[in-house]
Each structure stands twice: as C-alpha cells, then as structure tokens.
C-alpha cells in the first residue's frame, strides 16, 4: 500500500498507456532570447543540438504519443523560448488534432507573447500559458494565463551545472525523485533524456527515431534507475547526487504546478489534468 492509499486518497491520474508517463516536454527549439543567471542558457547559449526540432522528429514523436494514447500534459520547452518558433501555432494545432485529450501548456518568458499570438495559440490548442516575467512593470492580464515572476522561483542548480547556486545537502541527496518515472523529455535532436535537469544532455536513454517508445521507457537499466530514484537513492548518476530539485518527491507531482491548479480553481490534484482540459475546452467555445 502506498502513501496515497494509506490516506484513502486517489492515486495519480492514468494519463497514457505507458506506465506512469504523465508529462511530455518537447524541445521544439534550442535557443532563448534571454540568458537568465539561473538557467543553463547563461553558460551555454548554443547547445550541441539543432536550433529547431526537425519535422521528422516532431512527427515521429507525435505518432508515438498518439499510439500510446497520451492524455497528460505536453509542453514545448527544455531551456528554450518556444515563441521563437514562428510556426508554433501549427505544431500546437497538430498536437490538438492527434492528442485531443492532452493538456497543452506553454511555458514562456512572455517577451514575445502579444495579444495576436496569444489568441492564435489559444485557438490552435494551447490550454494554459505559464508566463515567467523577468522585467519590471505591468503585464497584460489574460484569461488563460498564469503569471509568475522570476524573483519568486524556487531555483535549482540544474544537476550541479550552475555552480553559483547552492550545492545539494544530505537531505536532498536522499529525497525520492519521481521525475524520470513520469516525464518524457525529448530534445531537439530527438534524444530522450533521463531528466530535464540534464543541462549537458549527458544521460541519453535513446532516440525517438530508433524505435517504439516502449524500447526506451522499459529498458532494464532505465527501469532500475527509476526504481532507485523513487526510494531516494540518488547515487544513480553524479548529476542526481548534485541536484537540488526536490519537487518530485511523491508520485503525481510532475504534471501540474500549484499556481496552475490554483488558477483553474482546483483544490486537489485528483483528476486535475482532465478537469483543466475540460475547463479550457469549454472556455474555447465561448
């Protein structure tokens, strides 16, 4: 019996036919218009991957997600600014057509989000815009937009990459991590990464172009690493030992952040992805 069952609470939503997968983050581009000190872009503005995800990589990923009936959260970032892709609305529309039950969330710094693009992307299929502002002054209020400010972020050292941020302490090094068991991170090159904190892209589990997702997701060594991480054994990689991210300490925390839940008026994570999709879909028709 897990902790949720012991408290008589529902477990995480089943959001795909691939055990545990609830979040997909696609690096549709690898560039950003900012170089924030808390982001790896500040020290590696041009990572060793294509500037844009190739059409064949995007198409293959989409087909694989449709095949496993993915209906969790999908976003378009790693360390990039998604709005740098002027064709983002077309990608979003394709996802909406193939994955109609998936919750599309756009994470952006908001610099390039004007009213035209907001409505363009909203009509294409974006359900919520998660904007992190780095500049002072007012910002437009929009119905499907969650606004936060960089000063309020809980920073991590990106697996030890950002050495000016605090190191992992003993408690962090023993904190369970469910992120690799719940999240599929696909780089612009099609590589599937162990975790989004892997700024150097050193822990590649496979490539989306090489075979079905099951071959990556259920690979014995990948399963073994996840099993160790979910019980707090971060010795699986040096990156994990250095990592200060403890936000995935329980199952079901990866899909949605607290501000997004609050914005939707939801008090519980139970069924939250499906509820937020329903609220957004009904709102789009008004």
N, C-alpha and C positions, 0 to 999 in steps of 0.2 A: 504494500500500500504506500503510495507517495504522499507528500505533504498535503496536496490539494484534496486528495481523497480523505485523509485523516481529518481535515477541517470541514468535510462534507461540501466542498466546493467543486464546480465543474472544472475539468482539466482544460488545456489549451485547445483551441479550435483545430479541427482536422481540415487543413487547407490545401492538401494535394494528395495524390496517390503515392508520393514519395515520402516515406516515413519521416515525420517531423518537419518537413520543409514548409515554412510559412512566409518567408521573405525572399525576394529576388532583387538584387541590385545590379543593374546593367551600366557599365561604364561606356555610355554611348559616345563619349569624347573624353580625352585625357588632359584637356587644358582648362585653365581657370583665368578669369580676368583679375583675380586678386592673388595676393601672396601673404595670407594671414600667418602670424607667427606661430599659431597653434596647429598649423596644417603642414603636412609634408611638402606641399607645393612651395613653401617658403625656402626649402633647401634643394628641391628637385623639381623645378618648374616644367621640365620636359622629360617625363618618364620614358623608359625604353619600350614604348608601345605606340601603335599608330595614333595620330591625333584624333581620328574618328574611328568608331567601330565600323568595320566593313559590312556591307549589305548582306553578304553570305553568313557572317557570324550572327548578325541580328536575326535574320530569317531562320537560321537553324535553331537558335535559342528559343525563338517564339514557337516553332513547331514542336520542340521537345516539351515546352511548358504546356502547350495545348494537349499533347499526348498524355501527360500525367494529370490533366485536369486541374491545373494550378488555379487556385482561387484565393490566394493570400495577398500580401502587399507587394507591389512592384514599384521600384523607383529607378532613376536614371543617373545615378552618381556613384562615384567612388571618392576621388578627391577633386573632381572636376566641377565646372559650372555647366549644367545641362543646357541652359538657354543659349550657349554659344552655338549650338546646332540650330540653324535657321529652319531646318526641316523637322524639328522635334514634334510638331503637331501631327505630322504624317506618321511618325513612329508610334505616337500615342494612339492614333486612330487605328492602326493595325493591331496594336495590343488589345484595344477595346473590342475589335471585331473577333479576334481569335480567343481572347480570355475575358468574356463579358462579365464574369463574376469576380475578377481580380480587382483589388482596390489600388488605383493608381495615385501615387503621392509624389509630387515634385518637390525635391529639396533644392533650394536655390538661395543665393545671397540677395536676390531681389533687384540687383542693379539694372538688369535688362528686362525686368518684368513691368511693362507698361500695360495700360488697360487693353490695348488691342491684342497683345499676346496673351494676356490673362484670359480673355473671352475666347480667343482662338483655341487655346489649350483646354479650356474648360469644356468647350463644345466637342473637342476631339476625344475627350475621355478622362482628363485629369479630375480626380475627385477632390483632392485637397492640395493646397500649395503650402509648403512648410518653409517659411522665409526667415532666414537669419540675417538681421541687419547689422552692418559694421559702421555705418555712417550716422552722424547725429541728425536731428531734425525729424519732421513728421514723415509718415509713410502712408500711402492710401489704404484705407480700410476696405476690405473686400469680403464678401460673404463666405467664401470657401477657402479663406487664407488664415493660416495660423502664424502669428508674428512673434518672434523672439529676438533678443538682442545678444550679440556676441559676449557682452560682459557677464551675462547670466549663464553661459555654457559651463557644464562640468567637463573640464578638459582631461584628456588622456595623453600619455606620452607616445602614442602610436607604436606600441610594441617596443618601446625603447628608442625609437628613431629620433624623437625630439629630446635631446639630452638636456635642454634648458628647463624642461618640465620635471617635476618630482619623479624619483625612482619608485618602483614598486616596493611596498613594505611587506613584512612577513604575512600579514593578514591577507593582502591582495594575492600573494603568491599561492595561497591555499583556498581562494574563493572559487567555487564552481563557476564554469563558463559554459553556457548552452548555445552561444552564438554559432559555432560551426555545425551544430546539430539542427539548426533552424534556418540558416541563411545560405543562399546560393549567391556567391559573388563572382560575376563574370566580367573579366577585364576587356578592354577594347580589342585585345588580341584573341579573345575567346578563351583565355585561361581561366580555370575555376580555382579561386584562391581559398585557402583554409579560412581566412578571416579578413574582414575589411580593415583591420588594423595593420595588415601586412603591407606597409608603405613601399618596401623594397621588392615586393612581389616574389619573395623567395620560396614560399610554400605553395607550390602549384600542385593541385590534386589531379589535374588532367585538362584536356582542352575540349570544348563543346563540339568541335568539328570532328572529333575522333571516334565518336560512338554514342550510344544512348546514355542518358544521364545516370541510369542505374549503375553503369560500369564505374562511374566516379563516386557516386553517393554511397554505394555499398561496398566499395573496395575494402578488403580486410584491414589494411593498415589505417585507412581513414576512419573506419568504424572504431578501431582500437584507440585512436587518438581522441575521438569524441567521448568514448566511454571513460577515459581517464580525466578529461577536462570536466565532465559533468559531476565528477565526485571531488573536484578541487585539486587534481594532480596537474599542475601547470608545467611540469618538467618535460612535457611532450616536445617542446621547442624552446630555444633560448628566447625567442620573441615572446612566447607566452609567459615565461618567467619574469620578463622585464615589463610586461604590460600592466598598466594601472586601470584598465577598464573592468569594472565590477558590475556593470549594468545588466548583464545577462546571467545573474546568479541563480535564477529559477527558470524553469521552463515556461514558455509563453510570453516572455517579456520583449522579444525581438520585434514582433510585428508592428506595434504601435507605441509611441512615446506618450507620456502623461499629458502634455499640452494638446496633442491631437485628440485624445479621449475627452478631455475637458471641453474642448471647442465643440465637439459633437454632442455634448451633454450626457456623456456616458459615465456611469459611476463604477462600472465593472468591466473587466477585460473579457468576460464570458460572451462569446459570440460577437465581439466588438467589430471585427473586420467585416463580417456580413452586414451588421447593423449600419456601419458607416457607409458601406456601398449602397445600401437601400436608401438611406437618407440622401446621399448625393444624387442617386439616380432620380429619385422623386423630385429633388430640387432642380435638376437639369431640365425637367419638362415644364417648369413654371416660367 
